[in-house]
Amino acid sequence: MKFPIMGDIATVAVISLDIDNTLSSALELMIEYEHRHIVVLDDKEFRLLSVMDIIKKQDEQISLQSSLKDMDLVKIPVIEKYKNVLDALELINDRNEHICVLNRDKSLYGFVTQSDIVANIDPETLMESYKLQDFLKLGRKVKMVDKDAITTNVLKEMVSNSIDNVVVVDRLKAIGILTTKDVMHLIKEQVNMSLPVSTYMSSPVETLTSSSSIKIALEHIKRKHFNRVVVVDEDGNFEGVVSQKELITLTYSKWASLMKAHQNELSEMNLFLEHKNKEYEVMATTDSLTGLYNRHKFIELYRSSYNTMIQRENKLSLILLDIDYFKKVNDSYGHNIGDNVLVHIAQMLLKTLRNIDIVCRWGGEEFILLLPATDLAQALKIAENIRINIQNTVIDRVGSVTVSLGVSEVLEGDTMNDVVQRADEALYLAKDSGRNCIKSELDIAPTL
């Protein structure tokens, strides 16, 4: 078996334009060809303009006549079209999901994404025993909005959380979906954004049940040309969304087995594969920006910590932390400075907490902390120490920031969802109480 070269799997129907053009010109091309991304030619470099970039500029009330030169566009890694697909593995990660494929003269030949790699792995050979429910992350905040939500607010949420779609629900039933592709047309047509999101959603939304196999999900994505799978339970209630990016982590195991089955072709790749395997293990469990554990790893750590609590008959508490007014930081200083704030907060949490404590990035500007051998009263003291330390720290360009915290104690019989929900409710109360403060589950339900 020979692995394909990049020229064989690249999408050659790529739309591109010079960086001297305007946002309006780019939007026209994206709508005409129904593409969510466009390659921007910047001298000898290639950059990526996405629908999300345009939505952000719309939110900042920047004119569509602005030059692409004024935008901080992501540089795309490149690879020549005669290179083996294995050579592309090291270029694709959490930050680089796209690769430009070049001719020998360095001109643009085509475009490759993570989904192109998925499409070149036969779904029949993947493990059919894995179900979508195995991929739905426990405690995850799903991307859903009520049908009566105002479209403007929904778009702001998409921008602030960097999500490319929301599922519209009516009493937990998925009735539609709004994607960045739909948003392109809304911006172009200058529709009334104060109307409910149900006015502009695509409906009906195609779903799969959580008991469907990964094989079925991959076939569904390929057949429908979707970027995601909307998952419901057996009663049709919305459970979550699984993206191509998440499914690709499963396909890596298939890559590994294929490689090992063809040692003659891949003998020189052995050291490379060993390195990549360790790298993917780290990628699967850590947040690429802060270096903290990610949400997926937190699920595993919660389960082991809960079992230890039961076995040793001690306490376990949880803190949910959110940076106050973080959107203002991004709007005022840019996302690079915002990222620096997140890294700074992550480092401070690691320095403040004990070695046995677990710190994870929960998503966006939220962090979650798990405190073994700690009751609620002790957790509140730790939370106050964290709040004061962050408030008293000066961060370059930004100055000081504050955080709001919600605290809950794990009880025997609790699921992770139960504990996180109580902490989340306490966190929202802290925000409603003026921010830069701490609330616990006792403030939500004094009878606990």
C-alpha positions as a Markdown table, in Angstrom:
| # | Residue | x | y | z |
|---|---|---|---|---|
| 1 | Met | 0.0 | 0.0 | 0.0 |
| 2 | Lys | 1.2 | 3.5 | -0.9 |
| 3 | Phe | 0.2 | 6.5 | 1.1 |
| 4 | Pro | -1.2 | 9.3 | -1.2 |
| 5 | Ile | 0.8 | 12.4 | -2.1 |
| 6 | Met | -0.6 | 15.8 | -1.3 |
| 7 | Gly | -1.4 | 16.6 | -4.9 |
| 8 | Asp | -3.8 | 13.6 | -4.9 |
| 9 | Ile | -5.9 | 14.7 | -2.0 |
| 10 | Ala | -5.8 | 18.5 | -2.3 |
| 11 | Thr | -8.9 | 20.4 | -3.2 |
| 12 | Val | -8.0 | 22.4 | -6.3 |
| 13 | Ala | -11.2 | 24.4 | -6.4 |
| 14 | Val | -9.6 | 27.0 | -4.1 |
| 15 | Ile | -10.7 | 30.6 | -4.1 |
| 16 | Ser | -8.0 | 33.2 | -3.5 |
| 17 | Leu | -7.4 | 36.9 | -3.9 |
| 18 | Asp | -4.6 | 39.4 | -3.4 |
| 19 | Ile | -4.3 | 41.1 | 0.0 |
| 20 | Asp | -4.8 | 44.5 | -1.6 |
| 21 | Asn | -8.5 | 43.7 | -2.0 |
| 22 | Thr | -11.3 | 44.6 | 0.4 |
| 23 | Leu | -13.4 | 42.6 | 2.9 |
| 24 | Ser | -16.4 | 43.2 | 0.6 |
| 25 | Ser | -14.6 | 41.6 | -2.4 |
| 26 | Ala | -13.7 | 38.6 | -0.3 |
| 27 | Leu | -17.2 | 38.2 | 1.0 |
| 28 | Glu | -18.6 | 38.3 | -2.5 |
| 29 | Leu | -16.3 | 35.5 | -3.6 |
| 30 | Met | -17.1 | 33.4 | -0.5 |
| 31 | Ile | -20.8 | 33.7 | -1.1 |
| 32 | Glu | -20.5 | 33.0 | -4.8 |
| 33 | Tyr | -18.5 | 29.8 | -4.3 |
| 34 | Glu | -20.2 | 28.9 | -0.9 |
| 35 | His | -16.8 | 28.7 | 0.8 |
| 36 | Arg | -16.2 | 29.5 | 4.5 |
| 37 | His | -12.5 | 30.3 | 3.9 |
| 38 | Ile | -10.5 | 32.1 | 1.3 |
| 39 | Val | -6.8 | 32.1 | 0.7 |
| 40 | Val | -5.2 | 35.6 | 0.7 |
| 41 | Leu | -2.1 | 36.0 | -1.3 |
| 42 | Asp | 0.5 | 38.2 | 0.5 |
| 43 | Asp | 3.6 | 38.4 | -1.6 |
| 44 | Lys | 5.2 | 35.0 | -1.1 |
| 45 | Glu | 3.1 | 34.1 | 1.9 |
| 46 | Phe | -0.4 | 32.6 | 2.1 |
| 47 | Arg | -2.9 | 33.7 | 4.7 |
| 48 | Leu | -6.4 | 32.6 | 5.7 |
| 49 | Leu | -9.6 | 34.7 | 5.8 |
| 50 | Ser | -12.5 | 32.9 | 7.5 |
| 51 | Val | -16.2 | 33.8 | 7.9 |
| 52 | Met | -15.5 | 34.2 | 11.6 |
| 53 | Asp | -12.9 | 36.9 | 10.8 |
| 54 | Ile | -15.6 | 38.8 | 8.9 |
| 55 | Ile | -18.2 | 38.4 | 11.7 |
| 56 | Lys | -15.7 | 39.8 | 14.2 |
| 57 | Lys | -15.1 | 42.8 | 12.1 |
| 58 | Gln | -18.9 | 43.2 | 11.7 |
| 59 | Asp | -19.2 | 43.1 | 15.5 |
| 60 | Glu | -16.5 | 45.8 | 15.7 |
| 61 | Gln | -18.5 | 47.9 | 13.2 |
| 62 | Ile | -15.6 | 48.0 | 10.7 |
| 63 | Ser | -16.6 | 48.8 | 7.1 |
| 64 | Leu | -16.7 | 46.0 | 4.5 |
| 65 | Gln | -14.7 | 48.4 | 2.3 |
| 66 | Ser | -11.7 | 48.0 | 4.7 |
| 67 | Ser | -8.5 | 46.5 | 3.1 |
| 68 | Leu | -7.5 | 43.0 | 3.9 |
| 69 | Lys | -4.1 | 44.5 | 4.8 |
| 70 | Asp | -5.6 | 45.9 | 7.9 |
| 71 | Met | -6.6 | 42.5 | 9.2 |
| 72 | Asp | -4.4 | 40.3 | 11.3 |
| 73 | Leu | -4.8 | 37.2 | 9.1 |
| 74 | Val | -3.4 | 33.8 | 10.1 |
| 75 | Lys | -0.4 | 32.6 | 8.0 |
| 76 | Ile | -1.1 | 29.1 | 6.5 |
| 77 | Pro | 1.7 | 26.5 | 6.5 |
| 78 | Val | 2.6 | 25.2 | 3.1 |
| 79 | Ile | 3.7 | 21.9 | 1.6 |
| 80 | Glu | 4.6 | 20.9 | -2.0 |
| 81 | Lys | 2.2 | 18.7 | -3.9 |
| 82 | Tyr | 4.6 | 15.8 | -4.4 |
| 83 | Lys | 5.1 | 15.3 | -0.7 |
| 84 | Asn | 3.7 | 12.3 | 1.0 |
| 85 | Val | 0.6 | 12.8 | 3.2 |
| 86 | Leu | 2.6 | 11.7 | 6.2 |
| 87 | Asp | 4.7 | 14.8 | 5.8 |
| 88 | Ala | 1.6 | 16.9 | 6.4 |
| 89 | Leu | 0.8 | 15.4 | 9.9 |
| 90 | Glu | 3.4 | 17.6 | 11.6 |
| 91 | Leu | 1.8 | 20.7 | 10.1 |
| 92 | Ile | -1.7 | 20.1 | 11.3 |
| 93 | Asn | -2.5 | 20.7 | 14.9 |
| 94 | Asp | -5.0 | 22.7 | 17.1 |
| 95 | Arg | -3.8 | 26.0 | 15.6 |
| 96 | Asn | -3.1 | 24.9 | 12.0 |
| 97 | Glu | -6.2 | 23.1 | 10.6 |
| 98 | His | -5.4 | 24.1 | 7.0 |
| 99 | Ile | -2.4 | 23.6 | 4.6 |
| 100 | Cys | -1.7 | 25.3 | 1.3 |
| 101 | Val | -0.4 | 22.8 | -1.3 |
| 102 | Leu | 2.1 | 24.3 | -3.7 |
| 103 | Asn | 3.4 | 23.6 | -7.2 |
| 104 | Arg | 7.2 | 23.3 | -7.6 |
| 105 | Asp | 7.4 | 27.0 | -8.6 |
| 106 | Lys | 5.8 | 27.8 | -5.2 |
| 107 | Ser | 2.5 | 28.9 | -6.8 |
| 108 | Leu | -0.8 | 27.8 | -5.2 |
| 109 | Tyr | -2.0 | 24.4 | -6.3 |
| 110 | Gly | -4.7 | 23.5 | -3.8 |
| 111 | Phe | -5.9 | 23.3 | -0.2 |
| 112 | Val | -6.0 | 20.6 | 2.4 |
| 113 | Thr | -7.9 | 20.4 | 5.7 |
| 114 | Gln | -8.1 | 17.9 | 8.5 |
| 115 | Ser | -11.3 | 16.7 | 7.0 |
| 116 | Asp | -9.4 | 15.8 | 3.8 |
| 117 | Ile | -7.2 | 13.5 | 5.8 |
| 118 | Val | -10.4 | 11.9 | 7.3 |
| 119 | Ala | -11.9 | 11.5 | 3.9 |
| 120 | Asn | -8.8 | 9.4 | 2.8 |
| 121 | Ile | -9.2 | 6.9 | 5.6 |
| 122 | Asp | -11.8 | 4.2 | 4.9 |
| 123 | Pro | -14.5 | 4.4 | 7.6 |
| 124 | Glu | -15.1 | 0.7 | 7.2 |
| 125 | Thr | -11.7 | 0.1 | 9.0 |
| 126 | Leu | -12.4 | 2.3 | 12.0 |
| 127 | Met | -13.5 | 0.8 | 15.3 |
| 128 | Glu | -17.3 | 0.3 | 15.0 |
| 129 | Ser | -17.6 | -0.2 | 18.7 |
| 130 | Tyr | -17.1 | 3.5 | 19.5 |
| 131 | Lys | -20.3 | 5.5 | 19.7 |
| 132 | Leu | -21.0 | 9.2 | 19.5 |
| 133 | Gln | -21.9 | 9.1 | 23.1 |
| 134 | Asp | -18.3 | 8.3 | 23.9 |
| 135 | Phe | -17.3 | 11.6 | 22.3 |
| 136 | Leu | -19.8 | 13.8 | 24.0 |
| 137 | Lys | -17.8 | 15.4 | 26.7 |
| 138 | Leu | -19.4 | 15.2 | 30.2 |
| 139 | Gly | -20.3 | 18.6 | 31.6 |
| 140 | Arg | -19.6 | 20.4 | 28.3 |
| 141 | Lys | -21.6 | 23.6 | 27.6 |
| 142 | Val | -23.3 | 22.7 | 24.3 |
| 143 | Lys | -23.7 | 25.3 | 21.6 |
| 144 | Met | -27.4 | 25.8 | 21.7 |
| 145 | Val | -29.7 | 28.8 | 21.9 |
| 146 | Asp | -33.5 | 29.2 | 22.3 |
| 147 | Lys | -35.5 | 29.8 | 19.2 |
| 148 | Asp | -36.5 | 33.3 | 20.6 |
| 149 | Ala | -32.9 | 34.4 | 21.2 |
| 150 | Ile | -32.2 | 37.7 | 19.4 |
| 151 | Thr | -29.9 | 37.2 | 16.4 |
| 152 | Thr | -27.5 | 40.0 | 17.3 |
| 153 | Asn | -26.9 | 38.4 | 20.7 |
| 154 | Val | -26.3 | 35.0 | 19.2 |
| 155 | Leu | -23.7 | 36.4 | 16.8 |
| 156 | Lys | -21.9 | 38.1 | 19.7 |
| 157 | Glu | -21.8 | 34.8 | 21.6 |
| 158 | Met | -20.4 | 33.1 | 18.5 |
| 159 | Val | -17.6 | 35.7 | 18.3 |
| 160 | Ser | -16.8 | 35.8 | 22.0 |
| 161 | Asn | -16.6 | 31.9 | 22.2 |
| 162 | Ser | -15.1 | 31.4 | 18.7 |
| 163 | Ile | -17.8 | 28.9 | 17.7 |
| 164 | Asp | -18.8 | 28.5 | 14.1 |
| 165 | Asn | -22.4 | 27.2 | 14.7 |
| 166 | Val | -25.2 | 27.2 | 17.1 |
| 167 | Val | -28.1 | 24.7 | 17.4 |
| 168 | Val | -31.5 | 26.3 | 17.8 |
| 169 | Val | -33.8 | 24.5 | 20.2 |
| 170 | Asp | -37.4 | 24.5 | 21.3 |
| 171 | Arg | -37.9 | 22.7 | 24.7 |
| 172 | Leu | -34.6 | 20.9 | 24.1 |
| 173 | Lys | -35.7 | 19.7 | 20.6 |
| 174 | Ala | -33.2 | 20.7 | 17.9 |
| 175 | Ile | -35.3 | 22.6 | 15.3 |
| 176 | Gly | -32.6 | 24.4 | 13.3 |
| 177 | Ile | -29.0 | 25.5 | 13.0 |
| 178 | Leu | -27.2 | 28.7 | 12.3 |
| 179 | Thr | -23.7 | 28.4 | 10.9 |
| 180 | Thr | -21.1 | 30.9 | 9.8 |
| 181 | Lys | -22.1 | 30.2 | 6.2 |
| 182 | Asp | -25.6 | 31.4 | 7.0 |
| 183 | Val | -24.1 | 34.5 | 8.8 |
| 184 | Met | -22.3 | 35.4 | 5.6 |
| 185 | His | -25.6 | 35.9 | 3.8 |
| 186 | Leu | -27.1 | 37.8 | 6.7 |
| 187 | Ile | -24.3 | 40.3 | 6.6 |
| 188 | Lys | -24.4 | 40.6 | 2.8 |
| 189 | Glu | -28.2 | 41.1 | 2.8 |
| 190 | Gln | -28.0 | 43.5 | 5.8 |
| 191 | Val | -31.0 | 41.8 | 7.5 |
| 192 | Asn | -32.7 | 43.0 | 10.7 |
| 193 | Met | -30.5 | 41.3 | 13.4 |
| 194 | Ser | -32.9 | 42.2 | 16.1 |
| 195 | Leu | -35.3 | 39.5 | 15.1 |
| 196 | Pro | -35.3 | 36.0 | 16.7 |
| 197 | Val | -32.6 | 33.6 | 15.5 |
| 198 | Ser | -35.4 | 31.2 | 14.4 |
| 199 | Thr | -36.1 | 33.7 | 11.6 |
| 200 | Tyr | -32.8 | 32.9 | 9.9 |
| 201 | Met | -31.8 | 29.4 | 11.0 |
| 202 | Ser | -31.6 | 26.5 | 8.6 |
| 203 | Ser | -34.3 | 24.1 | 9.3 |
| 204 | Pro | -34.9 | 21.2 | 9.7 |
| 205 | Val | -31.5 | 20.2 | 11.2 |
| 206 | Glu | -30.2 | 16.7 | 10.4 |
| 207 | Thr | -29.2 | 14.7 | 13.5 |
| 208 | Leu | -27.8 | 11.4 | 14.6 |
| 209 | Thr | -28.6 | 9.6 | 17.9 |
| 210 | Ser | -25.8 | 9.3 | 20.5 |
| 211 | Ser | -25.9 | 5.5 | 20.0 |
| 212 | Ser | -24.7 | 5.9 | 16.4 |
| 213 | Ser | -21.2 | 4.5 | 15.7 |
| 214 | Ile | -18.2 | 6.6 | 14.7 |
| 215 | Lys | -18.3 | 4.8 | 11.3 |
| 216 | Ile | -21.9 | 6.1 | 10.7 |
| 217 | Ala | -20.9 | 9.6 | 11.8 |
| 218 | Leu | -17.9 | 9.7 | 9.3 |
| 219 | Glu | -20.1 | 8.4 | 6.5 |
| 220 | His | -22.8 | 11.0 | 7.4 |
| 221 | Ile | -20.2 | 13.8 | 7.3 |
| 222 | Lys | -18.7 | 12.7 | 4.0 |
| 223 | Arg | -22.2 | 12.2 | 2.3 |
| 224 | Lys | -23.7 | 15.4 | 3.5 |
| 225 | His | -20.5 | 17.5 | 3.2 |
| 226 | Phe | -21.0 | 18.7 | 6.8 |
| 227 | Asn | -18.4 | 20.0 | 9.3 |
| 228 | Arg | -20.1 | 18.6 | 12.3 |
| 229 | Val | -22.7 | 16.1 | 13.6 |
| 230 | Val | -25.6 | 17.2 | 15.7 |
| 231 | Val | -26.3 | 14.6 | 18.3 |
| 232 | Val | -29.7 | 13.8 | 20.0 |
| 233 | Asp | -30.8 | 11.2 | 22.5 |
| 234 | Glu | -33.3 | 8.5 | 21.7 |
| 235 | Asp | -36.2 | 10.9 | 22.5 |
| 236 | Gly | -34.9 | 13.5 | 20.1 |
| 237 | Asn | -33.6 | 15.9 | 22.8 |
| 238 | Phe | -30.4 | 17.8 | 21.9 |
| 239 | Glu | -27.3 | 16.4 | 23.5 |
| 240 | Gly | -24.4 | 18.1 | 21.8 |
| 241 | Val | -22.3 | 18.6 | 18.7 |
| 242 | Val | -19.2 | 16.5 | 17.6 |
| 243 | Ser | -17.0 | 18.2 | 15.1 |
| 244 | Gln | -14.7 | 16.8 | 12.4 |
| 245 | Lys | -11.8 | 18.0 | 14.5 |
| 246 | Glu | -12.9 | 15.8 | 17.4 |
| 247 | Leu | -13.5 | 12.8 | 15.1 |
| 248 | Ile | -10.0 | 13.0 | 13.6 |
| 249 | Thr | -8.5 | 12.2 | 17.0 |
| 250 | Leu | -10.0 | 8.7 | 16.6 |
| 251 | Thr | -8.7 | 8.3 | 13.1 |
| 252 | Tyr | -5.1 | 8.8 | 14.3 |
| 253 | Ser | -5.2 | 5.3 | 15.8 |
| 254 | Lys | -6.0 | 4.0 | 12.3 |
| 255 | Trp | -3.1 | 5.9 | 10.8 |
| 256 | Ala | -0.8 | 4.2 | 13.4 |
| 257 | Ser | -2.1 | 0.7 | 12.5 |
| 258 | Leu | -1.7 | 1.4 | 8.8 |
| 259 | Met | 1.8 | 2.6 | 9.3 |
| 260 | Lys | 2.8 | -0.4 | 11.3 |
| 261 | Ala | 1.3 | -2.7 | 8.7 |
| 262 | His | 3.7 | -1.4 | 6.0 |
| 263 | Gln | 7.1 | -1.4 | 7.6 |
| 264 | Asn | 9.1 | -1.5 | 4.3 |
| 265 | Glu | 7.6 | 1.8 | 3.2 |
| 266 | Leu | 7.7 | 3.4 | 6.6 |
| 267 | Ser | 11.0 | 2.1 | 8.2 |
| 268 | Glu | 12.5 | 5.6 | 8.0 |
| 269 | Met | 9.4 | 7.0 | 9.8 |
| 270 | Asn | 9.7 | 5.0 | 13.0 |
| 271 | Leu | 11.4 | 7.7 | 15.0 |
| 272 | Phe | 9.0 | 10.3 | 13.6 |
| 273 | Leu | 6.0 | 8.2 | 14.6 |
| 274 | Glu | 7.2 | 7.7 | 18.1 |
| 275 | His | 7.6 | 11.4 | 18.5 |
| 276 | Lys | 4.2 | 12.2 | 16.9 |
| 277 | Asn | 2.5 | 9.6 | 19.1 |
| 278 | Lys | 3.7 | 11.4 | 22.2 |
| 279 | Glu | 2.8 | 14.7 | 20.7 |
| 280 | Tyr | -0.7 | 13.6 | 20.0 |
| 281 | Glu | -1.1 | 12.2 | 23.5 |
| 282 | Val | -0.2 | 15.6 | 24.9 |
| 283 | Met | -2.5 | 17.4 | 22.4 |
| 284 | Ala | -5.4 | 15.2 | 23.3 |
| 285 | Thr | -5.1 | 16.1 | 27.0 |
| 286 | Thr | -3.8 | 19.6 | 27.2 |
| 287 | Asp | -5.0 | 23.1 | 26.2 |
| 288 | Ser | -2.7 | 24.4 | 23.4 |
| 289 | Leu | -2.7 | 28.0 | 24.6 |
| 290 | Thr | -2.2 | 27.7 | 28.4 |
| 291 | Gly | -0.6 | 24.2 | 28.7 |
| 292 | Leu | -3.2 | 23.3 | 31.3 |
| 293 | Tyr | -5.2 | 20.1 | 31.2 |
| 294 | Asn | -8.2 | 20.4 | 28.8 |
| 295 | Arg | -11.9 | 19.5 | 29.5 |
| 296 | His | -11.5 | 16.0 | 28.1 |
| 297 | Lys | -8.6 | 15.2 | 30.6 |
| 298 | Phe | -10.6 | 16.8 | 33.4 |
| 299 | Ile | -13.3 | 14.2 | 33.0 |
| 300 | Glu | -10.8 | 11.4 | 33.6 |
| 301 | Leu | -9.2 | 13.3 | 36.6 |
| 302 | Tyr | -12.6 | 13.9 | 38.2 |
| 303 | Arg | -13.5 | 10.3 | 38.1 |
| 304 | Ser | -10.2 | 9.2 | 39.7 |
| 305 | Ser | -10.5 | 11.9 | 42.3 |
| 306 | Tyr | -14.1 | 11.0 | 43.1 |
| 307 | Asn | -13.1 | 7.3 | 43.6 |
| 308 | Thr | -10.3 | 8.4 | 45.9 |
| 309 | Met | -12.7 | 10.5 | 47.9 |
| 310 | Ile | -15.0 | 7.6 | 48.4 |
| 311 | Gln | -12.2 | 5.1 | 49.2 |
| 312 | Arg | -10.5 | 7.4 | 51.8 |
| 313 | Glu | -13.8 | 8.9 | 53.1 |
| 314 | Asn | -12.5 | 12.5 | 52.7 |
| 315 | Lys | -13.7 | 15.7 | 51.0 |
| 316 | Leu | -13.5 | 17.0 | 47.5 |
| 317 | Ser | -14.4 | 20.5 | 46.2 |
| 318 | Leu | -14.6 | 22.3 | 42.9 |
| 319 | Ile | -14.1 | 25.9 | 41.8 |
| 320 | Leu | -15.3 | 27.4 | 38.5 |
| 321 | Leu | -13.5 | 30.7 | 37.7 |
| 322 | Asp | -14.3 | 33.2 | 35.0 |
| 323 | Ile | -12.3 | 36.3 | 34.1 |
| 324 | Asp | -14.5 | 39.4 | 34.4 |
| 325 | Tyr | -15.1 | 41.6 | 31.3 |
| 326 | Phe | -12.7 | 39.5 | 29.2 |
| 327 | Lys | -14.4 | 40.5 | 26.0 |
| 328 | Lys | -13.5 | 44.1 | 26.8 |
| 329 | Val | -9.8 | 43.0 | 27.0 |
| 330 | Asn | -10.0 | 41.4 | 23.5 |
| 331 | Asp | -11.9 | 44.4 | 22.1 |
| 332 | Ser | -9.5 | 47.0 | 23.5 |
| 333 | Tyr | -6.2 | 45.3 | 23.1 |
| 334 | Gly | -6.7 | 42.5 | 20.6 |
| 335 | His | -6.8 | 38.7 | 20.9 |
| 336 | Asn | -3.1 | 38.3 | 21.2 |
| 337 | Ile | -3.1 | 40.4 | 24.4 |
| 338 | Gly | -6.2 | 38.5 | 25.5 |
| 339 | Asp | -4.4 | 35.2 | 25.0 |
| 340 | Asn | -1.5 | 36.6 | 27.1 |
| 341 | Val | -4.0 | 37.3 | 30.0 |
| 342 | Leu | -5.2 | 33.7 | 29.8 |
| 343 | Val | -1.7 | 32.3 | 30.0 |
| 344 | His | -0.9 | 34.7 | 32.9 |
| 345 | Ile | -3.9 | 33.6 | 34.9 |
| 346 | Ala | -3.1 | 29.9 | 34.2 |
| 347 | Gln | 0.5 | 30.4 | 35.5 |
| 348 | Met | -0.8 | 32.2 | 38.6 |
| 349 | Leu | -3.3 | 29.4 | 39.4 |
| 350 | Leu | -0.5 | 26.8 | 39.1 |
| 351 | Lys | 1.7 | 28.8 | 41.5 |
| 352 | Thr | -1.1 | 29.5 | 44.0 |
| 353 | Leu | -2.5 | 26.0 | 44.3 |
| 354 | Arg | -1.1 | 22.9 | 45.9 |
| 355 | Asn | 0.6 | 20.1 | 43.9 |
| 356 | Ile | -2.3 | 17.8 | 44.5 |
| 357 | Asp | -4.8 | 20.3 | 43.1 |
| 358 | Ile | -6.0 | 20.0 | 39.5 |
| 359 | Val | -6.2 | 23.0 | 37.2 |
| 360 | Cys | -7.9 | 22.9 | 33.8 |
| 361 | Arg | -9.0 | 25.3 | 31.2 |
| 362 | Trp | -12.8 | 24.8 | 30.9 |
| 363 | Gly | -13.2 | 26.9 | 27.8 |
| 364 | Gly | -13.0 | 30.5 | 26.7 |
| 365 | Glu | -12.1 | 32.6 | 29.7 |
| 366 | Glu | -13.2 | 29.9 | 32.2 |
| 367 | Phe | -11.0 | 27.7 | 34.4 |
| 368 | Ile | -12.0 | 24.8 | 36.6 |
| 369 | Leu | -10.2 | 23.6 | 39.7 |
| 370 | Leu | -10.5 | 20.3 | 41.6 |
| 371 | Leu | -9.3 | 20.4 | 45.2 |
| 372 | Pro | -8.8 | 16.9 | 46.8 |
| 373 | Ala | -9.1 | 16.5 | 50.6 |
| 374 | Thr | -10.8 | 19.9 | 50.8 |
| 375 | Asp | -14.3 | 20.8 | 52.2 |
| 376 | Leu | -16.4 | 23.7 | 51.1 |
| 377 | Ala | -15.1 | 26.1 | 53.9 |
| 378 | Gln | -11.5 | 25.4 | 52.9 |
| 379 | Ala | -12.3 | 25.8 | 49.2 |
| 380 | Leu | -13.8 | 29.2 | 49.9 |
| 381 | Lys | -10.6 | 30.3 | 51.6 |
| 382 | Ile | -8.6 | 29.0 | 48.6 |
| 383 | Ala | -10.9 | 30.8 | 46.2 |
| 384 | Glu | -10.5 | 34.1 | 48.1 |
| 385 | Asn | -6.7 | 33.7 | 48.0 |
| 386 | Ile | -6.9 | 33.2 | 44.2 |
| 387 | Arg | -9.2 | 36.2 | 43.8 |
| 388 | Ile | -6.9 | 38.5 | 45.8 |
| 389 | Asn | -3.7 | 37.3 | 44.1 |
| 390 | Ile | -5.2 | 37.9 | 40.6 |
| 391 | Gln | -6.6 | 41.3 | 41.5 |
| 392 | Asn | -3.3 | 42.5 | 42.9 |
| 393 | Thr | -1.2 | 41.4 | 39.9 |
| 394 | Val | -0.3 | 43.8 | 37.1 |
| 395 | Ile | -0.4 | 42.3 | 33.6 |
| 396 | Asp | 1.5 | 44.0 | 30.8 |
| 397 | Arg | -0.6 | 46.4 | 28.6 |
| 398 | Val | -3.8 | 45.4 | 30.5 |
| 399 | Gly | -3.1 | 46.3 | 34.1 |
| 400 | Ser | -5.1 | 44.4 | 36.6 |
| 401 | Val | -8.0 | 42.1 | 36.0 |
| 402 | Thr | -10.5 | 40.5 | 38.3 |
| 403 | Val | -12.2 | 37.1 | 38.4 |
| 404 | Ser | -15.5 | 35.8 | 39.7 |
| 405 | Leu | -15.7 | 32.3 | 41.3 |
| 406 | Gly | -18.3 | 29.7 | 42.0 |
| 407 | Val | -17.6 | 27.0 | 44.6 |
| 408 | Ser | -19.2 | 23.6 | 45.2 |
| 409 | Glu | -18.4 | 20.5 | 47.3 |
| 410 | Val | -18.6 | 17.0 | 45.8 |
| 411 | Leu | -21.1 | 14.8 | 47.6 |
| 412 | Glu | -21.3 | 11.0 | 47.5 |
| 413 | Gly | -23.5 | 10.1 | 44.5 |
| 414 | Asp | -22.8 | 13.3 | 42.6 |
| 415 | Thr | -22.0 | 13.1 | 38.9 |
| 416 | Met | -19.6 | 15.6 | 37.5 |
| 417 | Asn | -22.5 | 17.3 | 35.9 |
| 418 | Asp | -24.2 | 17.8 | 39.3 |
| 419 | Val | -21.1 | 19.4 | 40.9 |
| 420 | Val | -20.2 | 21.6 | 37.9 |
| 421 | Gln | -23.8 | 22.8 | 37.6 |
| 422 | Arg | -23.9 | 24.0 | 41.2 |
| 423 | Ala | -20.6 | 25.8 | 40.8 |
| 424 | Asp | -21.8 | 27.3 | 37.5 |
| 425 | Glu | -25.0 | 28.6 | 39.2 |
| 426 | Ala | -22.9 | 30.1 | 42.0 |
| 427 | Leu | -20.6 | 31.7 | 39.4 |
| 428 | Tyr | -23.5 | 33.3 | 37.7 |
| 429 | Leu | -24.7 | 34.7 | 41.0 |
| 430 | Ala | -21.2 | 36.1 | 41.6 |
| 431 | Lys | -21.4 | 37.9 | 38.3 |
| 432 | Asp | -24.9 | 39.2 | 39.0 |
| 433 | Ser | -23.6 | 40.4 | 42.4 |
| 434 | Gly | -21.1 | 42.8 | 40.8 |
| 435 | Arg | -18.2 | 40.4 | 39.8 |
| 436 | Asn | -14.8 | 40.2 | 41.5 |
| 437 | Cys | -16.4 | 38.0 | 44.2 |
| 438 | Ile | -17.0 | 34.5 | 45.3 |
| 439 | Lys | -20.3 | 32.6 | 45.7 |
| 440 | Ser | -20.9 | 29.0 | 46.7 |
| 441 | Glu | -23.6 | 26.5 | 46.3 |
| 442 | Leu | -24.9 | 27.5 | 49.8 |
| 443 | Asp | -25.7 | 31.0 | 48.3 |
| 444 | Ile | -27.8 | 29.2 | 45.6 |
| 445 | Ala | -29.5 | 26.6 | 47.9 |
| 446 | Pro | -29.0 | 27.5 | 51.6 |
| 447 | Thr | -30.7 | 24.3 | 52.6 |
| 448 | Leu | -27.9 | 22.1 | 51.3 |
